[in-house]
């Protein structure tokens, strides 16, 4: 137990939750003052043992210490008024007894300070009644103040009675008795000053208690009103529940309609692919069976148109699949492996345009994600980098991966023609957007890439400068293995 906890236990000894607040505070103050006086008397006991080991004052100090230690048990027994009287009496009588015993020894006869120091101590102890009594206990307060007053007034007569008065011991100061007037004036100053402060404290405390009582009354009134509001709000709660049920029904109906619409879109996009595939096959057969150059040229144009339509439908299929969250199985995806697959797929373009691809996946070789989505994202970004290469320099593409805070970052950077970010930043990831006049394609690749990244709770950023190049960064959640 810490020293502060020990002192607190002593101060609260004898209190009870059943007692009024003022009574508990009185017990705490009494126990606290008793502990302080016991500590002071104990220190004086030790000092006396070290300096005057055989003086009779030593026994009085031990008695005062033990007496003050016993006062909390008197409070515990319920005699809290008696304990306060004994506290004041023990302090004043003990001080007088000690100074008399000291003067009755040969060493104390010449100590002039013994006529001044004890009275200074009694001046300090004059505040004890104000600490342990209330003004409402006027009779007890006056009695204890009189004990201190009589201790000062009778200080010299008691010494003279025992033959150890100031002049009886041969001290020469002619104005010594005027000291009594000074001590009495100081006594009245201390009593009046501390009494005034005590009165103000009790006045403000009483006002605080009245305010607390008013607040408690207001709280009780508010609780009663709250009960009335709760009873009245029951009907409103039932109405709200009914509205919530209606809203739930409407939401379910909308979800059903949305599902039907998604199914309709899915059916359209997949059913369109069948006829397109048939047309492509027929056109290929027709090209083999005809030798007419004009007809072949026409068929080539038709083939290009149908291929464009096929790409559009494939992209639409991809959008529908993403909206239906078709791809959701996550695994450790090796970035080196996926990049090699994409480079093999784009091998003709890489060789035709002399593209150099540099890879650095050493800091994060794999990411925990959906393999099909990572493949498509890398394919889209690498294809874009090849498509928007600069005619003024050999095309280069840098791919890297690394951890950043709680994310896995995949970066694809090129030295292509770049993008006018001021002009196209807001439209960059919108569907069917193209940002260069010579660009081919349908403008869906970046939109689809962003859609798939967001499906994996990720995000994509872009930095680009005209005629310098573009850098795409894909941020994915770096999920620890133990949390997968």
Secondary structure, DSSP 8 states (H G I E B T S, - for coil): --HHHHHHHHHTTT--TTS-HHHHHHHHHHHHHHHHHHHHHHHHHHHHHHH-TT-THHHHHHHHHHHHHHHHHHHHTT-HHHHHHHHHHHHHHHHHHHHHHHHTSGGGTT-GGGGTHHHHHHHHGGGHHHHH--TTSHHHHHHHHHHHHHHHHTHHHHHHHTT--TTTTT---TTTTHHHHHHHHHHHHHHHHHHHHHHHHHHHHHHHHHHHHHHHHHHHHHHHHHHHHHHHHHHHHHHHHHHHHHHHHHHHHHHHHHHHHHHHHHHHHHHHHHHHHHHHHHHHHHHHH---HHHHHHHHHHHHHHHHHHHHHHHHHHHHHHHTT-----EEEEHHHHHHHHHHHTHHHHHHTT-EEEEE-SS--EEEE-HHHHHHHHHHHHHHHHHT--TTS--EEEEEEEEETTEEEEEEEE-SS---HHHHGGGTTSTT---STT--S-S-HHHHHHHHHHHTT-EEEEEEETTTEEEEEEEEE---GGG-
